[in-house]
Amino acid sequence: MITPLMLLTILIALMPTAVLALIYARLPAQVPLHWGITGKPDIIGSKVHLWVLVGFFALLPLLLAFAVPQRPMLGVVAAGQMALVSLSILAVVVGRLNLWVFSSIVLCTIPVVWWLTPQL
């Protein structure tokens, strides 16, 4: 049975997939997939790889929500964090976000989730 919190987890987890679907046609065929310590892209690949990346980040909270149904808020929090990371990656790829700002977003979400997890 899908509870309202599981439905919320699904919606949040799939949000970056919808964003990628909206911007996919405007992306170049080759996009940066990894950046070195200098902030310059060191791995360039096909934009198809973004589907794998965003799909992976969507799948994790969904698995968590359905594997641990007795703690539904854990799935919602995980979905929120993974969606934030996925959207930030897409923003970096399209040049709308600085790599260092992205790193700060990721580093700031980790302690929040670490603190919230035992309480959920």
BAZA-579260 format. One record per residue (C-alpha): residue in one letter; residue number from 1; x, y, z. Coordinates in nm, 4 decimals, padded with zeros to 6 digits. Layout:
+------+-----+----------+----------+----------+
| code | pos |       c1 |       c2 |       c3 |
+------+-----+----------+----------+----------+
|    A | NUM |        X |        Y |        Z |
...
+------+-----+----------+----------+----------+
//
This chain:
+------+-----+----------+----------+----------+
| code | pos |       c1 |       c2 |       c3 |
+------+-----+----------+----------+----------+
|    M |   1 |  00.0000 |  00.0000 |  00.0000 |
|    I |   2 |  00.1355 |  00.3417 | -00.0947 |
|    T |   3 |  00.1023 |  00.5923 |  00.1883 |
|    P |   4 |  00.0887 |  00.9702 |  00.1384 |
|    L |   5 |  00.4529 |  01.0016 |  00.2540 |
|    M |   6 |  00.5602 |  00.7351 |  00.0038 |
|    L |   7 |  00.3781 |  00.9292 | -00.2677 |
|    L |   8 |  00.5584 |  01.2465 | -00.1581 |
|    T |   9 |  00.8894 |  01.0564 | -00.1755 |
|    I |  10 |  00.8081 |  00.9414 | -00.5292 |
|    L |  11 |  00.7165 |  01.2939 | -00.6433 |
|    I |  12 |  01.0296 |  01.4520 | -00.4944 |
|    A |  13 |  01.2553 |  01.1742 | -00.6254 |
|    L |  14 |  01.1204 |  01.2062 | -00.9808 |
|    M |  15 |  01.1363 |  01.5868 | -00.9939 |
|    P |  16 |  01.4959 |  01.5979 | -01.1321 |
|    T |  17 |  01.3936 |  01.3448 | -01.3990 |
|    A |  18 |  01.1195 |  01.5819 | -01.5120 |
|    V |  19 |  01.3657 |  01.8733 | -01.5178 |
|    L |  20 |  01.6099 |  01.6681 | -01.7272 |
|    A |  21 |  01.3281 |  01.5783 | -01.9676 |
|    L |  22 |  01.2495 |  01.9501 | -02.0086 |
|    I |  23 |  01.6082 |  02.0590 | -02.0787 |
|    Y |  24 |  01.7379 |  01.7481 | -02.2574 |
|    A |  25 |  01.6743 |  01.8705 | -02.6135 |
|    R |  26 |  01.8682 |  02.1929 | -02.5448 |
|    L |  27 |  02.1770 |  02.0161 | -02.4080 |
|    P |  28 |  02.4782 |  01.9663 | -02.6331 |
|    A |  29 |  02.5596 |  01.6100 | -02.7415 |
|    Q |  30 |  02.8676 |  01.6060 | -02.5153 |
|    V |  31 |  02.8441 |  01.7319 | -02.1562 |
|    P |  32 |  03.0879 |  01.7430 | -01.8652 |
|    L |  33 |  03.0388 |  01.4483 | -01.6297 |
|    H |  34 |  03.3198 |  01.5026 | -01.3793 |
|    W |  35 |  03.5250 |  01.7987 | -01.2666 |
|    G |  36 |  03.8771 |  01.7985 | -01.1273 |
|    I |  37 |  04.0061 |  01.9849 | -00.8246 |
|    T |  38 |  04.0750 |  02.2880 | -01.0436 |
|    G |  39 |  03.7069 |  02.3122 | -01.1380 |
|    K |  40 |  03.7696 |  02.2194 | -01.4999 |
|    P |  41 |  03.5830 |  01.9241 | -01.6552 |
|    D |  42 |  03.8064 |  01.6188 | -01.6814 |
|    I |  43 |  03.5492 |  01.3705 | -01.8103 |
|    I |  44 |  03.3236 |  01.4586 | -02.1026 |
|    G |  45 |  03.0547 |  01.2170 | -02.2142 |
|    S |  46 |  02.7279 |  01.1791 | -02.3940 |
|    K |  47 |  02.4264 |  01.3580 | -02.2521 |
|    V |  48 |  02.2608 |  01.0144 | -02.2295 |
|    H |  49 |  02.4779 |  00.9532 | -01.9229 |
|    L |  50 |  02.2762 |  01.2188 | -01.7390 |
|    W |  51 |  01.9740 |  00.9855 | -01.7459 |
|    V |  52 |  02.1767 |  00.7200 | -01.5680 |
|    L |  53 |  02.3003 |  00.9671 | -01.3084 |
|    V |  54 |  01.9620 |  01.1270 | -01.2388 |
|    G |  55 |  01.7939 |  00.7859 | -01.2437 |
|    F |  56 |  02.0388 |  00.6524 | -00.9862 |
|    F |  57 |  01.9717 |  00.9460 | -00.7546 |
|    A |  58 |  01.5950 |  00.8933 | -00.7988 |
|    L |  59 |  01.6130 |  00.5197 | -00.7366 |
|    L |  60 |  01.7950 |  00.5358 | -00.4032 |
|    P |  61 |  01.5225 |  00.7133 | -00.2007 |
|    L |  62 |  01.2518 |  00.5058 | -00.3682 |
|    L |  63 |  01.4250 |  00.1860 | -00.2599 |
|    L |  64 |  01.4644 |  00.3277 |  00.0891 |
|    A |  65 |  01.0979 |  00.4313 |  00.1107 |
|    F |  66 |  00.9725 |  00.0879 |  00.0098 |
|    A |  67 |  01.2390 | -00.1142 |  00.1951 |
|    V |  68 |  01.1823 |  00.0662 |  00.5280 |
|    P |  69 |  00.8088 |  00.1462 |  00.5297 |
|    Q |  70 |  00.8028 |  00.1840 |  00.9096 |
|    R |  71 |  01.0140 |  00.5033 |  00.8753 |
|    P |  72 |  00.8434 |  00.6903 |  00.5896 |
|    M |  73 |  01.0001 |  01.0301 |  00.6649 |
|    L |  74 |  01.3430 |  00.8793 |  00.6012 |
|    G |  75 |  01.2462 |  00.8295 |  00.2358 |
|    V |  76 |  01.1170 |  01.1866 |  00.2091 |
|    V |  77 |  01.4383 |  01.3328 |  00.3543 |
|    A |  78 |  01.6563 |  01.1103 |  00.1344 |
|    A |  79 |  01.4492 |  01.2043 | -00.1713 |
|    G |  80 |  01.4895 |  01.5721 | -00.0892 |
|    Q |  81 |  01.8638 |  01.5437 | -00.0551 |
|    M |  82 |  01.9069 |  01.3343 | -00.3697 |
|    A |  83 |  01.6801 |  01.5696 | -00.5661 |
|    L |  84 |  01.8842 |  01.8688 | -00.4501 |
|    V |  85 |  02.2077 |  01.6969 | -00.5543 |
|    S |  86 |  02.0610 |  01.5898 | -00.8915 |
|    L |  87 |  01.9263 |  01.9362 | -00.9691 |
|    S |  88 |  02.2581 |  02.0896 | -00.8676 |
|    I |  89 |  02.4453 |  01.8535 | -01.1010 |
|    L |  90 |  02.2142 |  01.9515 | -01.3870 |
|    A |  91 |  02.2682 |  02.3190 | -01.3049 |
|    V |  92 |  02.6454 |  02.2727 | -01.3153 |
|    V |  93 |  02.6219 |  02.0846 | -01.6466 |
|    V |  94 |  02.4208 |  02.3611 | -01.8140 |
|    G |  95 |  02.6459 |  02.6298 | -01.6681 |
|    R |  96 |  02.3937 |  02.7847 | -01.4294 |
|    L |  97 |  02.5814 |  02.6931 | -01.1121 |
|    N |  98 |  02.9437 |  02.7267 | -01.0102 |
|    L |  99 |  03.1165 |  02.3983 | -00.9194 |
|    W | 100 |  03.2214 |  02.5352 | -00.5819 |
|    V | 101 |  02.8669 |  02.6387 | -00.4963 |
|    F | 102 |  02.7564 |  02.2866 | -00.5922 |
|    S | 103 |  03.0182 |  02.1393 | -00.3590 |
|    S | 104 |  02.8917 |  02.3608 | -00.0779 |
|    I | 105 |  02.5330 |  02.2483 | -00.1350 |
|    V | 106 |  02.6334 |  01.8829 | -00.1181 |
|    L | 107 |  02.8548 |  01.9292 |  00.1869 |
|    C | 108 |  02.5827 |  02.1231 |  00.3715 |
|    T | 109 |  02.3121 |  01.8631 |  00.3093 |
|    I | 110 |  02.5138 |  01.5720 |  00.4476 |
|    P | 111 |  02.5232 |  01.6894 |  00.8134 |
|    V | 112 |  02.1552 |  01.7838 |  00.8044 |
|    V | 113 |  02.0537 |  01.4366 |  00.6869 |
|    W | 114 |  02.2980 |  01.2773 |  00.9333 |
|    W | 115 |  02.1371 |  01.4735 |  01.2168 |
|    L | 116 |  01.7788 |  01.4060 |  01.1047 |
|    T | 117 |  01.8121 |  01.0335 |  01.0327 |
|    P | 118 |  01.7958 |  00.8998 |  01.3918 |
|    Q | 119 |  01.4969 |  01.1238 |  01.4648 |
|    L | 120 |  01.2843 |  01.0095 |  01.1713 |
+------+-----+----------+----------+----------+
//
